[in-house]
């Protein structure tokens, strides 16, 4: 029985980890920028080298915070012309070889809305009950950069919001944490999402954000701007699907995916595209436990009228420039909170955690520990039943022999 148990353990371990690809992570802050980047500028280049390709990530906090993902050959290198990059000029970000696929995401807007009817649903057409905050007007400060063999993480904090043209200022902070990974595993940041070696995790926290004084029932929503290789007339599709296990995030059995449509590249190779993925849960306390959470509402992706002007306030313009007019460019909005949760003012704390990745989104599976427990729970009674049957058979055999001998 010990041998059988060890074989089961080995098999389950291989099932869980045998199909993982490992990437080697290297990262640079403001690579080769020199004296131009003295004023607390934060642009991180994360390079994730795999056996056959390389994923480049650029995390940037000048203007609207943004992320650029590029799939290249292992020999390709990134080049930033810093003088042009700081002026937000086209073609200031290039690669030595044309990427096979690129995907960009920018934190475009933070929308505060007055949910007077407690529906938890935003109506962006209702101008009187919405305020727009532009992330570029926060003062962004790098709080931590951690690099090891398993992941690279960057913690940023935006505070002292001041929109001079609109004469709007706010107190409070927005914290953004980004993580790049080298293999398949669960994050240690609650809600402990399952990530792959081809993804970056983004964690956004609204901490003690000042709300509009005229809004009695304030909630916050986030608008992302996404740019990807693909037909601009084909929308991204939202796919909420059920999860089979809540071992890592108790009580949550749903994952929301937003995926790009299939894209056929110039060399007739069909790439897998990119995706966003999250669990529809927002935490209302720093402890992030099952007693302090609310829901996240997602909405269908929205078209963008002018692609070029939409990305000009972010790093994405430095790479895509006017080429973005022929690419997939859409807006994705999520709102934080659900009916009856007391609105943002109940705790003045709200989170959203999501993944940005390339390829196929990971599917949650039972861990080897859960599989072992289930196997033991099912297998042990069967073993006991079989052993009892064998025992009964063995006990009955001598009795029949004795009875036969006596009758003779």
PyMOL commands that set and color helices and strands:
alter all, ss='L'
color gray80, all
select helices_A, chain A and resi 2-17+34-37+82-86+127-129+135-137+307-311+316-326+344-346+368-407
alter helices_A, ss='H'
color red, helices_A
select strands_A, chain A and resi 24-29+43-49+54-60+66-72+78-80+93-95+101-114+130-133+139-147+151-159+161-163+168-170+173-181+185-186+194-195+199-207+218-228+237-242+254-259+263-264+270-271+274-278+281-283+293-298+302-303+328-336+349-358
alter strands_A, ss='S'
color yellow, strands_A
deselect
rebuild
show_as cartoon
